[in-house]
Amino acid sequence: MADGTAGQPGQRREQLLDAADRVIWRDGPGASMNAIAAEAGITKPILYRHFSDKHGLYQALAERHTAGLLAAVRAALARPLERRDLVEAVLDTYLAAIESRPQVYRFLTHPEAGDGLGPGGPLAPALQRIADELAAAIRLQVDLGPQADLLAETWGRGITGMVLAAGDWWLDRRPCSREAMVRSLADLLWGRLAAAGQRPVAATAAPPDPAPARP
């Protein structure tokens, strides 16, 4: 059996993540470290040597799969659309991402009981960054009066949590099309956003890029 040391460390780590992806696509949230090690042709202790433990593997996979999601959300927020269309574009971006990789999404958001991971699991750091992106966009683009900072931060986090819960239910039950789900969520969000004024175009520059995520 291979000793897990062949190739450069970074290259070997990517090979192990590729093996983990294959097992996750097959087994979903039940993917085990033993199965991942077997897929990679190594033992579990060697797998731990690269990622410390299962939490480390979760985090590495989260970083791999959320870089594209964060970039897509940022791009959607920067699109020159009417406000309602922009809301729907951002919602659709998130739902399309989890729909395209459902097994990976479930693995990252539904870790096994006893893993000690909080709401959102290993996806939590990416969700925090999405909330930050939303708050910055709301602050820059929507005139919310003297409480703008508080409302922007509150809404950024509230929207992220709502979409996480609703998207999880939608992916599991598939009660409607993605388009219908986007409209339903946008309807819920639309009340105060529709009533708020638009900030001047000159003030709507795209928010600064956060620290880059690991590809």
C-alpha positions as CSV (number, residue, x, y, z in Angstrom):
1,M,0.0,0.0,0.0
2,A,1.2,3.5,-0.8
3,D,2.7,5.4,2.1
4,G,1.0,8.7,1.2
5,T,4.2,10.6,0.7
6,A,4.5,10.4,-3.1
7,G,4.6,13.7,-5.0
8,Q,4.7,17.3,-3.6
9,P,2.7,17.9,-0.4
10,G,0.3,20.2,-2.1
11,Q,-0.2,17.9,-5.1
12,R,-0.7,14.9,-2.8
13,R,-3.2,16.8,-0.7
14,E,-5.2,17.6,-3.9
15,Q,-5.2,14.0,-4.9
16,L,-6.6,13.0,-1.5
17,L,-9.3,15.7,-1.8
18,D,-10.2,14.3,-5.2
19,A,-10.5,10.9,-3.6
20,A,-12.7,12.4,-0.9
21,D,-14.9,14.0,-3.5
22,R,-15.5,10.7,-5.3
23,V,-16.5,9.0,-2.1
24,I,-18.8,11.9,-1.1
25,W,-20.5,11.8,-4.5
26,R,-21.2,8.1,-3.9
27,D,-22.0,8.1,-0.2
28,G,-23.2,11.6,0.6
29,P,-23.0,12.8,4.3
30,G,-22.3,9.2,5.4
31,A,-18.9,9.3,3.7
32,S,-16.3,7.9,6.2
33,M,-12.6,8.5,6.7
34,N,-12.1,4.8,6.2
35,A,-13.8,4.9,2.8
36,I,-11.9,8.0,1.7
37,A,-8.6,6.4,2.8
38,A,-9.4,3.2,0.9
39,E,-10.4,5.2,-2.2
40,A,-7.0,7.0,-2.0
41,G,-5.1,3.8,-1.5
42,I,-3.8,4.7,1.9
43,T,-4.6,4.0,5.5
44,K,-6.6,6.2,7.8
45,P,-3.6,7.3,9.9
46,I,-1.9,8.5,6.7
47,L,-5.0,10.4,5.8
48,Y,-5.0,12.0,9.3
49,R,-1.3,12.9,8.7
50,H,-2.4,15.2,5.9
51,F,-5.5,16.7,7.5
52,S,-5.0,16.1,11.3
53,D,-8.5,14.7,11.7
54,K,-12.0,14.6,10.1
55,H,-12.6,18.3,11.0
56,G,-9.4,19.2,9.0
57,L,-10.7,17.2,6.0
58,Y,-14.1,18.9,6.3
59,Q,-12.4,22.3,6.4
60,A,-10.2,21.5,3.4
61,L,-13.2,20.3,1.4
62,A,-15.3,23.4,2.4
63,E,-12.5,25.7,1.2
64,R,-12.3,23.8,-2.1
65,H,-16.0,23.9,-2.8
66,T,-17.0,27.4,-1.5
67,A,-14.4,29.5,-3.4
68,G,-16.6,29.3,-6.5
69,L,-19.8,30.0,-4.6
70,L,-18.4,33.1,-3.0
71,A,-17.1,34.4,-6.3
72,A,-20.5,33.7,-7.9
73,V,-22.4,35.5,-5.1
74,R,-20.0,38.5,-5.4
75,A,-20.5,38.6,-9.2
76,A,-24.3,38.4,-8.8
77,L,-24.3,41.3,-6.3
78,A,-22.3,43.4,-8.7
79,R,-24.7,42.9,-11.7
80,P,-26.4,46.1,-12.9
81,L,-30.0,44.9,-12.3
82,E,-33.1,46.4,-10.9
83,R,-33.3,45.7,-7.2
84,R,-35.9,42.9,-7.4
85,D,-34.0,41.2,-10.2
86,L,-30.8,41.5,-8.2
87,V,-32.4,39.9,-5.2
88,E,-33.6,37.0,-7.3
89,A,-30.2,36.7,-9.0
90,V,-28.4,36.3,-5.7
91,L,-31.0,33.8,-4.4
92,D,-30.7,31.8,-7.6
93,T,-26.9,31.8,-7.5
94,Y,-27.0,30.1,-4.1
95,L,-29.7,27.6,-4.9
96,A,-28.0,26.7,-8.2
97,A,-24.8,26.0,-6.4
98,I,-26.2,23.6,-3.9
99,E,-28.4,22.0,-6.6
100,S,-25.3,21.3,-8.7
101,R,-23.4,19.5,-5.9
102,P,-26.1,18.1,-3.5
103,Q,-24.0,15.3,-2.0
104,V,-21.1,17.7,-1.3
105,Y,-23.5,20.2,0.2
106,R,-25.1,17.6,2.5
107,F,-21.7,16.3,3.6
108,L,-20.6,19.8,4.6
109,T,-23.8,20.9,6.2
110,H,-25.0,17.7,7.9
111,P,-21.9,16.2,9.6
112,E,-22.5,13.1,11.6
113,A,-23.8,13.4,15.2
114,G,-21.1,13.9,17.7
115,D,-18.7,15.7,15.3
116,G,-19.0,18.8,17.4
117,L,-19.6,21.1,14.4
118,G,-22.0,24.0,14.7
119,P,-24.9,25.2,12.5
120,G,-23.9,25.0,8.8
121,G,-21.0,22.7,9.8
122,P,-17.8,23.2,7.8
123,L,-19.7,25.6,5.5
124,A,-20.1,28.1,8.3
125,P,-17.0,30.3,7.4
126,A,-18.3,30.6,3.9
127,L,-21.8,31.5,5.1
128,Q,-20.3,34.2,7.3
129,R,-18.5,35.6,4.3
130,I,-21.7,35.6,2.2
131,A,-23.4,37.4,5.1
132,D,-20.6,40.0,5.0
133,E,-21.0,40.4,1.3
134,L,-24.7,40.9,1.5
135,A,-24.4,43.4,4.4
136,A,-21.8,45.4,2.4
137,A,-24.0,45.4,-0.7
138,I,-27.1,46.5,1.2
139,R,-25.2,49.3,3.0
140,L,-23.8,50.6,-0.3
141,Q,-26.9,50.3,-2.5
142,V,-29.9,50.8,-0.3
143,D,-30.8,54.0,1.7
144,L,-32.0,52.7,5.0
145,G,-31.7,56.0,6.9
146,P,-30.0,56.5,10.3
147,Q,-30.1,52.8,11.2
148,A,-28.4,51.8,7.9
149,D,-25.4,50.1,9.5
150,L,-27.4,48.0,12.0
151,L,-30.1,47.1,9.4
152,A,-27.5,46.1,6.8
153,E,-25.6,43.8,9.2
154,T,-28.9,42.3,10.6
155,W,-30.3,41.7,7.1
156,G,-27.1,40.3,5.8
157,R,-27.1,37.6,8.5
158,G,-30.8,37.1,8.5
159,I,-31.0,36.6,4.8
160,T,-28.1,34.1,4.9
161,G,-29.6,32.1,7.7
162,M,-33.1,32.1,6.0
163,V,-31.7,31.0,2.7
164,L,-29.6,28.3,4.3
165,A,-32.6,26.8,6.1
166,A,-35.0,27.2,3.1
167,G,-32.4,25.9,0.6
168,D,-31.7,22.8,2.8
169,W,-35.5,22.0,2.9
170,W,-35.9,22.6,-0.8
171,L,-33.0,20.4,-1.8
172,D,-34.3,17.6,0.4
173,R,-38.0,17.8,-0.5
174,R,-38.0,19.4,-4.0
175,P,-41.5,20.8,-3.5
176,C,-41.1,23.2,-6.5
177,S,-38.8,24.3,-9.2
178,R,-35.8,26.4,-8.4
179,E,-37.4,29.3,-10.2
180,A,-40.5,29.1,-8.0
181,M,-38.4,28.8,-4.8
182,V,-36.4,31.9,-5.8
183,R,-39.6,33.9,-6.3
184,S,-41.0,32.7,-3.0
185,L,-38.0,33.8,-1.1
186,A,-37.7,37.1,-2.9
187,D,-41.4,37.8,-2.1
188,L,-40.6,37.3,1.6
189,L,-37.6,39.7,1.4
190,W,-39.2,42.3,-0.8
191,G,-41.3,44.4,1.6
192,R,-38.8,46.7,3.2
193,L,-36.3,46.5,0.3
194,A,-39.0,47.7,-2.1
195,A,-39.9,50.6,0.1
196,A,-36.3,51.8,0.7
197,G,-34.7,54.4,-1.5
198,Q,-31.8,53.7,-3.8
199,R,-28.4,55.3,-3.0
200,P,-26.8,57.4,-5.8
201,V,-25.1,55.3,-8.5
202,A,-21.7,56.8,-7.6
203,A,-22.0,55.2,-4.2
204,T,-22.7,51.7,-5.4
205,A,-19.2,50.6,-6.2
206,A,-18.7,46.9,-5.6
207,P,-17.7,46.0,-2.1
208,P,-14.0,45.2,-1.5
209,D,-13.0,41.6,-2.1
210,P,-12.6,39.6,1.1
211,A,-9.5,37.6,1.8
212,P,-9.3,35.0,-1.0
213,A,-10.7,31.6,-0.3
214,R,-8.6,28.5,-0.9
215,P,-9.4,27.2,-4.4
